Amino acid sequence: MLEDNWTTGTSYTTAANLVAQSNTYSFKIRSANSVGYSLYSEPYSIKAAQKPDRPDPPTTTMIGTSIKIQWFAPNYRG
């Protein structure tokens, strides 16, 4: 659970350190004032992923009567 927060006007921000690609992270928030804390919000989940990079064009090589098609997988980004 994250307990760090920063106040900027009326909004609050927290940062999750060490975010890893393809992991799903869930967050709940709550408010506090001079009389105590609120109940937690419903959970919000987000997956640390992006669209994969575009693959490079494939290369082709003739091997006898066959064609070898080769390409390198792009960064799949989670």
Secondary structure, 3 states (H helix, E strand, C coil): CCCCCEEECCEEECCCCCCCCCCEEEECCCCEECCEECCCCCCEEEECCCCCCCCCCCEEEEECCEEEEECCCCCCCC
